[in-house]
Amino acid sequence: MNVGVFLNITVFTSAVLLILLVLLQQRGASLGAGFGGSGELNTERRGLEKSLYDTTIVVAVIFVLSILSILII
């Protein structure tokens, strides 16, 4: 397999995964919190939310590095 083809597949796959991971993440505030309806503040990620956040960062780094390597090659 050609290196360019491998990088293109990597970019496409990481882009799709990145979109899915970002959409799966939840925000602590609902619509009512924007109007002052909720006073709670969630500042620490735990469990599955932390794993999802860390995985999103790893996939984003892979995405950026693969795009940069395509530009170099």
Backbone bond lengths (Angstrom), bond angles and torsions (degrees), N, CA, C in turn:
res aa  C-N    CA-C-N  psi(-1)  N-CA   C-N-CA  omega(-1)  CA-C   N-CA-C  phi
1 M - - - 1.450 - - 1.531 108.45 -
2 N 1.289 115.66 139.62 1.455 122.68 179.31 1.533 110.05 -72.27
3 V 1.338 115.92 148.24 1.460 120.73 -178.86 1.530 110.60 -64.85
4 G 1.316 117.30 -37.97 1.459 120.60 179.33 1.515 112.59 -63.70
5 V 1.316 116.69 -39.72 1.461 121.21 178.25 1.528 110.19 -66.44
6 F 1.343 116.14 -42.34 1.462 120.12 177.76 1.526 111.08 -61.13
7 L 1.324 117.44 -42.75 1.467 120.72 179.63 1.523 111.47 -66.92
8 N 1.330 117.20 -37.93 1.467 119.53 177.45 1.525 111.47 -64.55
9 I 1.322 116.98 -40.29 1.461 120.54 177.45 1.527 109.93 -65.73
10 T 1.332 116.44 -39.36 1.464 120.76 178.73 1.522 111.29 -64.04
11 V 1.325 117.65 -41.93 1.461 121.37 178.66 1.522 110.60 -63.99
12 F 1.315 116.88 -45.82 1.460 120.23 -178.62 1.525 111.32 -64.05
13 T 1.330 116.41 -46.46 1.459 120.46 -178.59 1.522 111.66 -64.49
14 S 1.337 116.49 -44.91 1.461 119.25 -179.74 1.526 111.57 -67.81
15 A 1.331 117.90 -32.14 1.463 120.12 177.26 1.526 111.28 -65.77
16 V 1.323 116.51 -44.05 1.468 120.26 179.06 1.524 110.53 -65.21
17 L 1.337 116.92 -43.61 1.460 120.28 178.46 1.523 111.75 -63.64
18 L 1.333 116.66 -39.03 1.450 120.42 179.77 1.527 111.46 -64.96
19 I 1.307 116.74 -40.62 1.466 120.46 177.25 1.530 110.17 -62.04
20 L 1.332 116.56 -46.11 1.462 120.07 -179.51 1.526 112.09 -64.65
21 L 1.331 116.80 -41.48 1.460 119.54 -179.18 1.518 112.23 -66.78
22 V 1.324 116.91 -37.60 1.466 119.45 178.55 1.522 110.42 -68.16
23 L 1.326 116.72 -39.21 1.462 119.66 179.89 1.531 112.36 -70.30
24 L 1.330 117.75 -26.36 1.462 120.72 179.96 1.523 113.22 -77.58
25 Q 1.321 116.79 -20.04 1.459 119.08 -178.28 1.516 110.26 -73.23
26 Q 1.336 115.34 143.20 1.456 121.47 -178.48 1.508 110.28 -105.73
27 R 1.289 114.90 148.54 1.462 120.67 172.61 1.513 107.89 -97.31
28 G 1.332 116.38 147.39 1.450 120.52 -179.31 1.513 113.12 -72.96
29 A 1.317 118.04 -22.67 1.454 121.41 -175.54 1.530 110.32 -100.31
30 S 1.298 115.68 137.18 1.455 120.33 175.50 1.533 109.20 -94.50
31 L 1.294 116.56 -173.69 1.457 120.24 -178.46 1.521 111.70 -64.96
32 G 1.318 117.44 -35.03 1.460 120.94 179.84 1.520 112.94 -68.46
33 A 1.339 117.20 -24.82 1.463 119.99 -179.98 1.527 111.48 -69.53
34 G 1.315 116.91 -24.94 1.459 120.01 178.06 1.514 112.55 -67.45
35 F 1.332 116.34 -22.85 1.461 121.43 180.00 1.528 112.20 -104.98
36 G 1.333 116.55 14.72 1.452 120.41 176.86 1.506 114.53 89.05
37 G 1.314 118.21 15.13 1.452 120.60 -176.79 1.512 114.40 -80.61
38 S 1.316 118.41 -17.04 1.460 120.86 -176.91 1.516 109.38 -131.03
39 G 1.327 116.79 132.38 1.447 120.20 -177.98 1.512 113.91 -105.47
40 E 1.334 118.72 3.57 1.453 120.11 -176.98 1.527 110.56 -84.31
41 L 1.331 114.64 151.91 1.453 121.05 -179.50 1.517 108.24 -133.94
42 N 1.313 116.75 119.62 1.458 122.16 179.72 1.522 108.16 -102.06
43 T 1.336 117.10 111.17 1.458 119.51 -174.81 1.518 113.74 -111.04
44 E 1.329 119.11 -9.64 1.456 121.14 -177.05 1.520 110.31 -119.37
45 R 1.341 115.09 130.97 1.459 119.60 177.31 1.521 108.89 -89.72
46 R 1.328 116.03 141.28 1.463 120.87 -179.83 1.511 109.66 -139.11
47 G 1.307 115.64 151.94 1.458 122.55 172.23 1.510 113.95 63.20
48 L 1.323 115.02 -129.31 1.461 121.49 -176.15 1.524 111.41 -64.13
49 E 1.313 117.72 -35.01 1.460 121.03 179.77 1.528 111.03 -63.36
50 K 1.319 117.94 -39.17 1.461 121.92 178.50 1.527 110.14 -68.59
51 S 1.323 117.01 -41.65 1.462 120.87 178.47 1.525 110.95 -63.43
52 L 1.314 116.39 -41.21 1.461 121.28 178.33 1.525 111.12 -64.50
53 Y 1.327 116.47 -40.61 1.461 122.02 178.32 1.532 110.82 -64.54
54 D 1.332 116.93 -45.97 1.463 120.68 179.38 1.528 111.75 -64.72
55 T 1.334 116.48 -40.18 1.465 120.61 177.77 1.522 111.08 -64.41
56 T 1.319 117.18 -36.99 1.461 120.97 177.73 1.520 110.86 -63.28
57 I 1.315 117.40 -40.54 1.462 120.65 178.75 1.526 110.54 -65.50
58 V 1.322 117.54 -43.28 1.465 121.01 179.84 1.523 110.90 -62.93
59 V 1.324 117.43 -44.42 1.468 120.94 179.97 1.531 110.44 -66.27
60 A 1.322 117.76 -36.43 1.473 120.62 177.81 1.524 110.92 -65.51
61 V 1.327 117.45 -39.68 1.467 120.62 177.78 1.529 110.46 -66.03
62 I 1.331 117.02 -42.09 1.467 120.55 176.69 1.519 110.63 -61.29
63 F 1.325 117.30 -41.75 1.458 122.22 179.37 1.528 111.43 -61.61
64 V 1.325 116.49 -47.81 1.469 120.37 -178.53 1.527 110.88 -66.63
65 L 1.322 117.24 -43.40 1.466 119.78 -179.76 1.524 111.94 -65.34
66 S 1.315 117.18 -36.61 1.475 118.66 179.12 1.526 110.91 -69.83
67 I 1.312 117.48 -36.21 1.469 119.44 176.91 1.532 110.59 -67.09
68 L 1.334 116.24 -42.40 1.457 119.32 178.16 1.521 111.78 -64.26
69 S 1.325 117.40 -36.84 1.460 119.34 178.32 1.524 111.32 -69.95
70 I 1.315 118.20 -31.67 1.471 120.06 174.63 1.524 110.23 -65.62
71 L 1.335 116.33 -40.55 1.467 119.64 179.00 1.518 112.35 -65.67
72 I 1.327 116.67 -34.04 1.458 120.14 179.17 1.520 111.41 -73.05
73 I 1.329 116.16 -40.26 1.490 120.60 -177.58 1.477 111.11 -80.70
